[in-house]
Amino acid sequence: MMIRKAVIPIGGEATRLRPLTIETSKGLVRLLNKPILEHSILSLARDGIEEVYLGVKGYVNYTTLFDYFREGYWLKKKYGLEKEVRIRYMPRYESRTNGDAVWYTMVYYGIKEPVVVIQGDNIYQLNLRDMFEWHRKKDAFMTIALQSVEDVTGFGVAKIDDDYRIEYFVEKPRPKEAPSNLANTGIYILSENFWEFLDEDWAGEMKETGRLDFGGDVIPALIEHGYEVYGYPMEGYWFDVGTPERYLNAAMYLLHHLSPEDIEAVEITHDVYMQGKSEMSESLRRKFREMIKTGNILVEGKVLLGRHISIGRGTALEDAVIDNYTIVGNNCEILRSVVMDRVKLGDNVRIVNSIIGRHVEIGNNVRIVNSVIGDNAVIEDNVRMYNVKIWPHEFVEKGATLEHYTVRTGVPRR
C-alpha cells in the first residue's frame, strides 16, 4: 500500500511575507523562477501522490491558485510524470486554522484513507515512501516529520522518547524553555480514521469552536489523551519560507545545492545556469557565455538565469536569481538577491540581500539593500533604500532616501 492523497492547507493572508503576498497567494510567490507550491506538488507527484487537495481560504488564495493550477493535469506533460496528478479545492467553508481546513476538505471529499499533509509555504526534500513505511511500522495515529534546527524561535518543538514517540509538544516556546531542538515541519501523515477523535467527548469543544490548529490544539490534545503520535527523523532539507529572510535563505540554499536537472536549467559556464529549451534560449546562452568569458558580465558564487532576459555590460552577479523576461541595465550589481519576472532595471543599480517582486520598474543609479519590493512598484532614479518594504503599485520619487521604512499608501499609482 502506498499513500495516494495529499492535503495542503493554504489560508490566511501570509502577513509575515508581505509585501510579496498582498495580491498573491503565498503558494504562488516565485522561488527559483516558479511558484513555491509547484515545487511541493511536483515532489508529491514524483513520490506517487495522485490527488492533491488545496484547503484554500480567502479570495486571493483561491483565485490565484485556481487560475494557475486549475485541475493540475498539465503537470504530467510539463514534467514528464508517469501519472497525472489531479488538484481539487476546498469549497467555500470559513476555515479558521490549518487543521479545520484539512478536516473540512477530507469530510467533503469523503477521504477515508491515509493522507499526507504539507504546508503551503514549505520547501522540503523528503522520502515520502520511507516516512509512510515508518508510520505503518509504528502503528501511528499521526506521524510528524521532525527536523533539528539551530533556532527554535517560531516553531513547534517536540520531546520524544527512545522510540520517537512524542511525549509532549510545545508550540513556539521561548528558546530556553524548548524541550529539544526538534522542530515540527508541518508535514504530517494522518491515519485513515484520524478525524474520528472529534467524536470523543473531550474533543467536542474543539470541534464546535474550530480550535483545530495542528500545532497549537490538535497535536497536544492527541498526546494528552493517549493517541500514538510519532516523530519521523527527516533527513532532507526543509524551509518555512514564511518571512522574507527565510525566503532568501531558502533561495540561496537551493541555488547552491540543487542540480541543473532539479532547476530545469543548463550550465552555461561554471556555476551559471540558464533555463529554457528553445533555439532562442540556446542562442541567448551562447551570448551570455561569451559575455562572461570576455568579462562583460562578472560572476561569483552561483547564478540562475531565466528565459528571455537581457543583461547589460559591466554587470556583476553573485548568488543571484533573475527570473523570466527581466531586463538588467549596464553596470549593475545583484548580490545575494532574487529579481522576479518582467522586472526592468536601469543602469548602475545595486541590489544587495533583497527581493524584487514581479513587474517592478527601477530607474538609474538606485541602491537597494536588505529590502523587499512588492509587485508592480516603480522606483525612480537616484533612490537609496536600506531595510525598506515597498507595497505593490507604490511609487518612490526621484532622489528619495528611505531607511527602516514601509511604503504603503493603499492607493495604486498606475
C-alpha positions as CSV (number, residue, x, y, z in Angstrom):
1,M,0.0,0.0,0.0
2,M,1.2,3.5,-0.8
3,I,-0.1,6.8,0.2
4,R,-2.0,8.4,-2.7
5,K,-3.5,11.7,-1.5
6,A,-2.2,14.9,0.0
7,V,-3.9,17.9,1.6
8,I,-2.3,21.3,1.6
9,P,-4.0,24.0,3.8
10,I,-3.4,27.5,2.4
11,G,-5.3,30.1,4.5
12,G,-4.7,33.4,6.0
13,E,-3.1,36.5,4.5
14,A,0.6,35.5,4.9
15,T,1.3,38.7,6.7
16,R,4.8,37.8,7.6
17,L,5.8,37.5,3.9
18,R,4.3,40.9,2.9
19,P,4.6,42.8,0.6
20,L,5.1,39.7,-1.7
21,T,1.7,38.3,-0.6
22,I,-0.5,41.4,-0.8
23,E,-2.1,40.4,-4.1
24,T,-0.6,36.8,-4.4
25,S,-1.2,33.6,-2.5
26,K,2.0,32.6,-0.6
27,G,1.8,29.4,-2.6
28,L,2.4,31.3,-5.8
29,V,5.3,33.5,-4.7
30,R,8.0,32.7,-7.1
31,L,11.1,30.8,-5.9
32,L,13.8,29.7,-8.3
33,N,11.6,31.1,-11.1
34,K,8.5,29.0,-10.4
35,P,5.8,29.1,-7.6
36,I,6.6,27.8,-4.2
37,L,3.7,25.4,-4.3
38,E,4.7,24.0,-7.7
39,H,7.9,22.7,-6.1
40,S,5.9,20.8,-3.5
41,I,3.3,19.4,-5.8
42,L,5.9,18.2,-8.2
43,S,7.7,16.5,-5.3
44,L,4.5,14.8,-4.2
45,A,3.7,13.7,-7.7
46,R,7.1,12.1,-8.1
47,D,6.5,10.3,-4.8
48,G,3.3,8.7,-6.1
49,I,0.7,11.1,-5.0
50,E,-2.2,11.1,-7.5
51,E,-4.6,13.6,-5.9
52,V,-3.7,16.9,-4.2
53,Y,-6.4,18.8,-2.2
54,L,-5.8,22.5,-1.6
55,G,-7.6,23.7,1.6
56,V,-7.8,27.3,0.4
57,K,-9.3,30.2,2.3
58,G,-9.8,33.7,1.1
59,Y,-10.3,35.4,-2.3
60,V,-6.6,35.9,-3.1
61,N,-5.6,32.4,-2.2
62,Y,-8.4,30.8,-4.1
63,T,-8.4,32.8,-7.3
64,T,-4.7,33.0,-7.9
65,L,-4.2,29.3,-7.1
66,F,-7.1,28.1,-9.1
67,D,-6.3,30.3,-12.1
68,Y,-2.7,29.0,-12.1
69,F,-3.0,25.3,-11.3
70,R,-6.5,24.6,-12.5
71,E,-7.1,20.8,-12.3
72,G,-3.4,20.1,-12.4
73,Y,-3.4,17.7,-15.4
74,W,-0.9,19.9,-17.3
75,L,1.8,19.0,-14.8
76,K,2.2,15.5,-16.3
77,K,3.2,16.8,-19.7
78,K,5.4,19.7,-18.4
79,Y,7.5,17.4,-16.1
80,G,7.2,14.1,-17.8
81,L,5.4,12.4,-14.9
82,E,4.4,8.8,-15.1
83,K,0.8,9.6,-13.9
84,E,-1.4,12.6,-13.9
85,V,-1.9,14.5,-10.7
86,R,-5.3,15.9,-10.0
87,I,-5.8,19.0,-8.0
88,R,-9.0,19.8,-6.2
89,Y,-10.1,22.7,-3.9
90,M,-11.9,23.0,-0.6
91,P,-15.4,24.5,-1.1
92,R,-16.0,27.9,0.4
93,Y,-16.0,26.9,4.1
94,E,-14.9,29.5,6.5
95,S,-11.9,27.6,8.0
96,R,-10.0,29.3,10.8
97,T,-7.0,27.1,11.2
98,N,-4.8,24.7,9.1
99,G,-6.5,21.8,10.9
100,D,-10.1,22.6,10.2
101,A,-9.1,23.3,6.5
102,V,-7.8,19.8,6.3
103,W,-10.9,18.4,8.2
104,Y,-13.4,20.3,6.0
105,T,-11.6,19.1,2.9
106,M,-11.4,15.4,3.9
107,V,-15.0,15.3,5.1
108,Y,-16.3,17.0,2.0
109,Y,-14.5,14.7,-0.4
110,G,-15.1,11.6,1.7
111,I,-11.4,10.8,2.1
112,K,-11.1,7.7,4.3
113,E,-7.5,6.6,3.7
114,P,-4.1,7.8,5.0
115,V,-3.1,11.2,3.7
116,V,0.0,13.4,3.8
117,V,-0.4,17.0,4.9
118,I,2.1,19.7,4.0
119,Q,2.0,23.4,4.4
120,G,1.7,25.8,1.5
121,D,4.7,27.9,2.4
122,N,7.2,25.0,2.9
123,I,10.0,23.9,0.7
124,Y,11.3,20.5,1.5
125,Q,13.1,17.3,0.4
126,L,11.6,14.2,1.9
127,N,11.4,10.4,1.2
128,L,7.6,10.1,1.5
129,R,7.6,6.4,0.9
130,D,10.1,5.9,3.8
131,M,8.0,8.2,6.1
132,F,4.8,6.3,5.3
133,E,6.6,2.9,6.0
134,W,7.8,4.4,9.3
135,H,4.2,5.4,10.1
136,R,2.9,1.9,9.4
137,K,5.6,0.1,11.3
138,K,5.0,2.3,14.4
139,D,1.2,1.8,14.0
140,A,0.9,5.5,14.5
141,F,-2.3,7.5,14.6
142,M,-0.3,10.5,13.4
143,T,3.3,10.9,12.3
144,I,5.1,14.3,12.2
145,A,8.3,14.9,10.2
146,L,10.8,16.5,12.7
147,Q,14.0,18.3,11.8
148,S,16.7,19.6,14.0
149,V,17.1,23.4,13.9
150,E,19.6,25.8,15.5
151,D,17.0,28.3,16.5
152,V,13.6,27.0,17.6
153,T,12.0,30.5,17.6
154,G,8.7,30.4,15.9
155,F,8.4,26.6,15.6
156,G,6.5,23.9,17.4
157,V,9.0,21.7,19.3
158,A,8.7,18.0,20.2
159,K,10.0,15.9,23.1
160,I,10.5,12.3,22.0
161,D,11.3,9.0,23.7
162,D,13.8,6.4,22.5
163,D,11.3,5.1,20.0
164,Y,10.5,8.5,18.6
165,R,7.1,8.6,20.2
166,I,6.3,12.2,21.0
167,E,5.9,12.6,24.8
168,Y,4.8,16.2,24.6
169,F,4.7,19.1,22.2
170,V,5.2,22.8,22.8
171,E,4.1,25.4,20.2
172,K,6.5,28.3,19.7
173,P,8.3,28.1,23.0
174,R,11.0,30.5,24.2
175,P,14.4,29.1,23.3
176,K,15.3,28.5,26.9
177,E,12.1,26.6,27.5
178,A,12.2,24.4,24.4
179,P,12.2,20.6,25.3
180,S,14.5,19.9,22.3
181,N,15.7,21.3,19.0
182,L,13.3,19.1,17.0
183,A,11.0,21.3,15.1
184,N,7.6,20.4,13.7
185,T,7.9,20.8,9.9
186,G,4.2,20.9,9.4
187,I,4.5,17.7,7.3
188,Y,2.1,15.0,8.7
189,I,0.8,11.6,7.9
190,L,-2.7,11.1,9.2
191,S,-4.2,7.6,9.7
192,E,-7.3,6.7,7.7
193,N,-9.5,7.1,10.8
194,F,-7.8,10.3,12.0
195,W,-10.7,12.6,12.4
196,E,-12.7,10.1,14.5
197,F,-11.1,11.6,17.6
198,L,-13.5,14.5,17.2
199,D,-16.3,12.1,18.3
200,E,-14.7,11.9,21.7
201,D,-16.4,13.8,24.5
202,W,-13.2,15.7,25.3
203,A,-12.9,16.9,21.7
204,G,-16.4,18.3,21.4
205,E,-15.5,21.9,22.3
206,M,-12.5,21.8,19.9
207,K,-14.9,20.9,17.1
208,E,-17.5,23.4,18.0
209,T,-15.1,26.3,18.4
210,G,-12.9,25.4,15.5
211,R,-9.8,25.1,17.7
212,L,-8.2,22.7,15.3
213,D,-4.8,24.2,14.7
214,F,-2.4,21.2,14.4
215,G,0.4,22.7,16.4
216,G,-1.5,24.7,18.9
217,D,-4.5,22.4,19.5
218,V,-4.7,19.0,17.8
219,I,-1.2,17.6,18.5
220,P,-1.0,18.5,22.2
221,A,-4.6,17.2,22.7
222,L,-3.9,13.9,21.0
223,I,-0.8,13.3,23.0
224,E,-2.6,14.2,26.3
225,H,-5.3,11.7,25.6
226,G,-3.0,8.8,24.7
227,Y,-3.1,8.7,21.0
228,E,0.0,7.3,19.3
229,V,1.8,10.4,17.8
230,Y,5.2,9.7,16.5
231,G,8.0,11.8,15.1
232,Y,9.8,10.9,11.9
233,P,13.5,11.9,11.6
234,M,13.6,14.0,8.5
235,E,17.0,13.9,6.7
236,G,16.4,16.2,3.7
237,Y,16.2,20.0,3.7
238,W,13.2,21.9,4.9
239,F,12.4,25.6,4.9
240,D,9.5,27.6,6.2
241,V,9.5,30.5,3.7
242,G,7.0,32.5,5.7
243,T,9.2,35.6,6.0
244,P,11.4,37.4,3.5
245,E,14.5,36.4,5.5
246,R,13.6,32.7,5.4
247,Y,12.6,33.0,1.7
248,L,16.0,34.4,0.8
249,N,17.8,31.7,2.9
250,A,15.8,29.0,1.1
251,A,16.5,30.5,-2.3
252,M,20.3,30.7,-1.6
253,Y,20.4,27.1,-0.2
254,L,18.5,25.7,-3.2
255,L,20.6,27.7,-5.6
256,H,23.8,26.1,-4.2
257,H,22.5,22.6,-3.6
258,L,20.1,21.6,-6.4
259,S,21.3,20.1,-9.6
260,P,20.7,21.7,-13.0
261,E,18.1,19.0,-13.6
262,D,16.3,20.0,-10.4
263,I,16.0,23.6,-11.5
264,E,15.4,22.7,-15.2
265,A,18.4,24.6,-16.3
266,V,21.6,24.2,-18.4
267,E,25.0,25.1,-17.1
268,I,26.4,27.7,-19.5
269,T,29.6,28.2,-17.6
270,H,30.9,27.3,-14.2
271,D,28.1,27.8,-11.6
272,V,26.0,29.8,-14.0
273,Y,22.7,28.1,-15.0
274,M,20.1,29.2,-17.5
275,Q,16.6,27.9,-18.1
276,G,14.8,27.5,-21.5
277,K,14.8,24.8,-24.2
278,S,14.1,26.7,-27.4
279,E,16.5,27.7,-30.1
280,M,16.2,31.3,-28.9
281,S,17.2,30.2,-25.4
282,E,20.2,28.4,-26.8
283,S,21.2,31.5,-28.7
284,L,20.9,33.6,-25.5
285,R,23.0,31.1,-23.6
286,R,25.8,31.4,-26.2
287,K,25.6,35.2,-25.9
288,F,25.9,35.2,-22.1
289,R,28.6,32.6,-22.2
290,E,30.7,34.8,-24.4
291,M,29.9,37.9,-22.3
292,I,31.1,36.1,-19.2
293,K,34.2,34.7,-20.9
294,T,35.2,38.2,-22.1
295,G,34.5,39.9,-18.7
296,N,31.5,41.9,-19.9
297,I,29.4,40.1,-17.2
298,L,31.2,39.3,-13.9
299,V,30.0,36.3,-11.9
300,E,30.8,35.0,-8.4
301,G,29.0,32.2,-6.4
302,K,26.1,30.6,-8.2
303,V,23.6,32.3,-10.6
304,L,20.3,31.2,-12.1
305,L,19.1,33.0,-15.2
306,G,15.5,32.7,-16.6
307,R,14.2,32.7,-20.1
308,H,14.2,35.7,-22.5
309,I,16.2,38.0,-20.2
310,S,18.6,40.8,-21.1
311,I,21.8,41.7,-19.1
312,G,23.9,44.8,-19.8
313,R,27.6,45.1,-20.0
314,G,29.6,45.6,-16.8
315,T,27.0,43.9,-14.6
316,A,28.2,41.8,-11.7
317,L,26.1,38.9,-10.4
318,E,26.8,37.0,-7.1
319,D,24.5,34.3,-5.7
320,A,21.6,35.8,-7.8
321,V,18.4,34.6,-9.3
322,I,17.0,36.5,-12.3
323,D,13.5,35.4,-13.5
324,N,12.0,35.3,-17.0
325,Y,11.6,38.4,-19.2
326,T,13.7,40.7,-16.9
327,I,15.9,43.4,-18.3
328,V,19.1,44.3,-16.4
329,G,20.9,47.5,-17.4
330,N,24.6,48.3,-17.7
331,N,27.0,48.3,-14.7
332,C,24.5,46.8,-12.3
333,E,25.3,44.6,-9.2
334,I,22.9,41.9,-8.0
335,L,24.3,40.3,-4.8
336,R,22.5,37.5,-2.8
337,S,19.2,38.6,-4.2
338,V,16.2,37.5,-6.1
339,V,14.8,39.5,-9.0
340,M,11.5,38.1,-10.2
341,D,10.0,38.1,-13.6
342,R,9.4,41.0,-16.0
343,V,11.4,43.5,-13.9
344,K,13.2,46.4,-15.6
345,L,16.4,47.7,-14.0
346,G,18.1,50.8,-15.3
347,D,21.9,51.4,-15.3
348,N,24.1,51.4,-12.2
349,V,21.6,49.7,-10.0
350,R,22.9,47.9,-6.9
351,I,20.7,45.3,-5.2
352,V,22.0,43.5,-2.1
353,N,20.3,40.9,0.1
354,S,16.9,41.9,-1.3
355,I,13.8,40.6,-3.1
356,I,12.4,42.4,-6.1
357,G,8.8,41.5,-6.9
358,R,7.2,41.0,-10.3
359,H,6.9,43.7,-13.0
360,V,8.9,46.2,-10.9
361,E,10.5,49.2,-12.7
362,I,13.7,50.6,-11.2
363,G,15.5,53.7,-12.6
364,N,19.1,54.5,-12.9
365,N,21.7,54.9,-10.0
366,V,19.5,53.1,-7.4
367,R,20.7,51.3,-4.3
368,I,18.5,48.7,-2.6
369,V,19.9,46.9,0.4
370,N,18.1,44.4,2.8
371,S,14.7,45.4,1.3
372,V,11.6,43.8,-0.3
373,I,9.9,45.5,-3.2
374,G,6.3,44.4,-4.0
375,D,4.9,43.7,-7.4
376,N,4.4,46.4,-10.0
377,A,6.2,49.1,-7.9
378,V,8.0,52.0,-9.6
379,I,11.3,53.2,-8.2
380,E,12.7,56.4,-9.9
381,D,16.3,57.4,-10.4
382,N,18.9,58.1,-7.7
383,V,16.9,56.4,-4.9
384,R,18.5,54.9,-1.8
385,M,16.8,52.1,0.2
386,Y,18.0,50.3,3.3
387,N,15.8,47.9,5.2
388,V,12.7,49.0,3.4
389,K,9.4,47.3,2.3
390,I,7.5,48.7,-0.7
391,W,3.9,47.6,-1.2
392,P,2.6,46.7,-4.7
393,H,1.9,49.5,-7.1
394,E,3.7,52.1,-5.0
395,F,5.8,54.9,-6.4
396,V,9.1,56.1,-5.0
397,E,10.1,59.6,-6.2
398,K,13.4,60.5,-7.7
399,G,16.2,61.1,-5.2
400,A,14.4,59.7,-2.2
401,T,16.4,58.1,0.7
402,L,14.5,55.6,2.8
403,E,15.8,53.7,5.8
404,H,13.8,51.2,8.0
405,Y,10.6,52.3,6.3
406,T,7.5,50.8,4.8
407,V,5.8,52.4,1.9
408,R,2.1,51.5,1.7
409,T,-0.3,54.3,0.8
410,G,-3.0,51.9,-0.3
411,V,-3.6,53.9,-3.4
412,P,-2.4,52.2,-6.7
413,R,-0.2,54.7,-8.6
414,R,-0.7,53.0,-12.0
